[in-house]
Structure formats: structure tokens, C-alpha cells
Amino acid sequence: WGLTAGETANVLVICGMTYWVGFLTMGAVFFFLEPPELPPSIHVPFNSIVSVGVFCVLVVTLYLLSSVFFKKTIRVLKCHFPTPSAGIALVQMAVGSLDWTCSGAALYLLLPANALSFPSFLAVYLLAQILGVMSQVPGGLGVLDMVVVWLLSPMLPASDVLGAMLAFRMVYYLI
């Protein structure tokens, strides 16, 4: 499309930032609204999900404040990355949150009917996603699936959740 290497890098940085700003925004909301209870069999480097929510709030707040007060262009080698305006940062929060909501909804709709609310499920989904990313396994394959199974096991049979996870992988990643 005629973009230079620097412009392509800018697009990639903006997309990546939107993805993570959306995650942090969703985590800041759902890790406080409906923090999932961690089973003792899951060993994570934090004490509670609420502490992860606090981290999300802090990072999103710092990002917004930097978009208001930090008006410089960041240079890395020959690439120049303009800092986003407050308006762009807010749009990134909205678009990123919408992306996470849609991907979570794709899995939630594949689960069998149960008493789990969508906000409660989103907190489980976000936690499973971040643990999948932390595992360094491509697509969180296996990690994401097992965390969702463990966290939903008090409400749903593991076989039903695994079937939904398989269908989710096909729908979301392949189709």
C-alpha cells in the first residue's frame, strides 16, 4: 500500500498498543467487578486477582496521563513513533476493549447454558489469556484451555468446557 518501513512499524505499534490497552482496560474493570477465585492448583506470581486489577488501573492511568502530558516523538533507530493524543488513547481503549469483548463472547456463546454471568466469564477469560501469554506458548495453546477448564470446573463439566474451547479455537483462530 506504499507505506515505508517506518510507517509500517508505526501501524504495528499502534495495533499492539491497542490490543494491550484494551486488555488493561478490561482487566481494570472485570478484575474488580467479578474477580475469579483461583484454585490452589494454579500457581501464579500474584496473590489475588484484585492485585492484577490494581496493576491494570495503574498502567491505563499512566498511559492516559502520558497521552495528555508527554507530547514528544519517541525515536528508535530510524523509526519515529508519535505519542498518541488523549483522544487516540481513549479510542484505543474502546476498540481494544471491544476486541476483547468479542473474542470472549465467541467462547462464552459456545459454552453450555449455565449460571455464569458474562462479566464473571470475562474475568476468567482475561485471566486465562494473560496466563497463556505469560507461558510463551504460541496462542496460549493448552495453557489458556486448561486455565479456563480449571476456573469453570465448579460450574461446568470439564468435557463441556474442552469441547467449547476446541470449537472456539476453530471459530476464532481458523475461521
C-alpha positions in Angstrom: 0.0 0.0 0.0 3.0 2.2 -0.4 3.9 2.5 3.3 7.5 3.0 4.3 9.2 0.7 6.8 8.8 3.4 9.5 5.1 3.9 8.7 4.6 0.1 8.8 6.3 0.0 12.2 4.0 2.8 13.4 0.9 0.8 12.4 2.2 -2.3 14.1 3.0 -0.4 17.3 -0.4 1.3 17.3 -2.2 -2.1 16.8 -0.1 -3.7 19.5 -0.7 -0.9 21.9 -4.5 -1.0 21.2 -4.5 -4.7 21.9 -2.8 -4.3 25.3 -4.5 -1.1 26.3 -7.8 -2.9 25.6 -6.7 -5.8 27.8 -5.6 -3.5 30.6 -8.9 -1.5 30.4 -10.9 -4.7 30.6 -8.8 -6.1 33.4 -9.2 -2.8 35.3 -13.0 -3.3 35.2 -13.6 -7.0 35.3 -10.9 -8.0 37.8 -12.7 -5.7 40.3 -16.3 -6.5 39.3 -16.1 -10.3 39.3 -12.6 -11.5 40.3 -12.4 -15.2 39.7 -11.3 -17.3 42.6 -8.0 -19.1 42.0 -7.9 -22.8 42.7 -4.9 -23.8 44.9 -3.6 -25.9 41.9 -2.9 -22.8 39.9 0.4 -21.2 40.8 0.7 -17.6 39.6 3.1 -14.8 40.6 0.4 -12.7 42.3 -1.7 -13.1 45.4 -5.1 -12.2 44.2 -6.9 -11.1 41.0 -7.7 -7.8 42.6 -4.0 -7.0 42.7 -3.9 -7.7 39.0 -6.8 -5.3 38.6 -4.9 -2.6 40.6 -1.9 -3.1 38.2 -4.2 -2.7 35.2 -5.7 0.5 36.6 -2.2 2.0 37.3 -0.9 1.2 33.8 -4.0 2.5 32.0 -3.9 5.7 34.1 -0.2 6.2 33.3 -0.9 5.6 29.7 -3.7 8.2 29.7 -1.7 10.7 31.6 1.3 10.3 29.3 -1.0 10.9 26.3 -2.1 14.2 27.9 1.3 15.4 29.2 4.0 13.7 27.1 4.0 15.3 23.6 7.2 14.1 22.2 8.0 11.7 19.4 9.9 8.6 20.5 12.8 7.6 18.2 14.0 4.0 17.9 16.8 3.7 15.4 15.4 5.4 12.3 11.8 5.0 13.3 9.8 7.8 14.8 6.8 6.9 17.0 4.5 9.9 17.8 2.9 9.6 21.2 -0.9 9.3 20.9 -3.2 12.2 21.9 -5.7 11.7 24.7 -8.4 11.2 22.0 -6.5 8.4 20.3 -5.7 6.8 23.6 -9.4 6.7 24.5 -10.3 5.3 21.1 -7.6 2.6 21.6 -9.2 1.8 25.0 -12.6 1.5 23.4 -11.5 -0.5 20.3 -9.2 -2.8 22.3 -12.0 -3.4 24.8 -14.5 -4.2 22.0 -12.0 -6.7 20.5 -11.5 -8.5 23.9 -15.3 -8.5 24.5 -16.0 -10.0 21.0 -13.3 -12.7 21.4 -14.6 -13.5 24.9 -18.2 -13.6 23.6 -17.2 -16.1 21.0 -16.2 -18.5 23.7 -19.0 -17.7 26.1 -21.6 -18.4 23.4 -20.1 -21.8 22.8 -20.3 -22.9 26.4 -23.4 -24.8 27.5 -26.1 -22.9 29.3 -25.1 -22.2 32.9 -25.5 -19.6 35.7 -22.2 -17.9 35.0 -22.7 -14.2 34.0 -20.9 -12.7 31.1 -18.9 -10.3 33.3 -17.8 -13.2 35.5 -16.8 -15.2 32.5 -14.9 -12.2 31.0 -12.8 -12.0 34.2 -12.0 -15.8 33.8 -11.3 -15.4 30.1 -8.9 -12.4 30.6 -7.0 -14.2 33.4 -6.7 -17.3 31.2 -5.5 -15.1 28.3 -2.8 -13.4 30.3 -1.6 -16.7 31.8 -1.4 -18.0 28.2 0.7 -15.1 27.1 2.9 -15.4 30.1 3.5 -19.1 29.3 5.2 -18.0 26.0 3.3 -20.8 24.2 2.0 -19.7 20.8 -1.7 -18.8 21.1 -1.5 -19.9 24.8 -2.3 -23.4 23.3 -3.1 -25.7 26.2 -2.5 -23.1 28.9 -5.5 -21.0 28.0 -7.6 -24.1 27.7 -6.6 -25.6 31.0 -7.0 -22.4 33.0 -10.5 -21.9 31.6 -11.3 -25.6 32.5 -9.9 -25.2 36.0 -11.7 -21.9 36.7 -15.0 -23.1 35.3 -14.9 -26.6 36.7 -17.0 -25.7 39.8 -19.8 -24.7 37.4 -19.4 -26.9 34.2 -18.1 -30.4 33.4 -14.5 -30.3 32.0 -15.6 -32.2 28.9 -18.2 -29.5 28.0 -15.6 -26.7 28.5 -13.0 -28.5 26.5 -15.5 -29.0 23.7 -16.3 -25.3 23.7 -12.6 -24.5 23.8 -12.0 -26.6 20.7 -14.9 -25.0 18.9 -13.6 -21.6 20.0 -10.2 -22.3 18.5 -11.7 -23.3 15.2 -14.2 -20.4 15.1 -11.9 -17.6 16.4 -8.5 -18.6 15.1 -9.2 -20.6 11.9 -12.5 -19.2 10.6 
